[in-house]
Amino acid sequence: MIWRLLREGLPTTMNLKSRNIELGESERLCSLYLATVLPANPSNHFQQMPISISSKKISDRWKVLWSAVVYNVWMMRNNIRFNGRRLQIQKCIQDIKNDTWRWLSLNKQFTYSYTQWQADPGGCIMDGGSHG
């Protein structure tokens, strides 16, 4: 999904229209907030880090977090729209934290436990070294 986002391949209203796929009124209304979330160039999201980061390791960790945010917001949107689920902000935030930790943990240099991550995810991302 992230690859599709960066290549402008998500099924947004404009992308569907360019493929001659027309949406009903409810589908158009549902996609309105998506247009306000994404910048003109989705890769600009990677530039939205809290401070100037010189470490590639920390920068890469922020990109993983960004990917988890985009993924979970998109999944929440689809569950609301297509499965009739209710908006659950706290669940979405927890899913973002869980996915980010799971994805970061695939890198052997990221040695924080799940408990450490839950207590201070920002500290785990910003720590340039490994913690063991």
Secondary structure as GFF3:
##gff-version 3
##sequence-region A 1 132
A	DSSP	alpha_helix	2	6	.	.	.	ID=ss1
A	DSSP	alpha_helix	13	18	.	.	.	ID=ss2
A	DSSP	alpha_helix	25	30	.	.	.	ID=ss3
A	DSSP	alpha_helix	32	37	.	.	.	ID=ss4
A	DSSP	three_ten_helix	42	47	.	.	.	ID=ss5
A	DSSP	alpha_helix	56	83	.	.	.	ID=ss6
A	DSSP	alpha_helix	89	104	.	.	.	ID=ss7
A	DSSP	alpha_helix	114	119	.	.	.	ID=ss8
A	DSSP	alpha_helix	121	126	.	.	.	ID=ss9
###
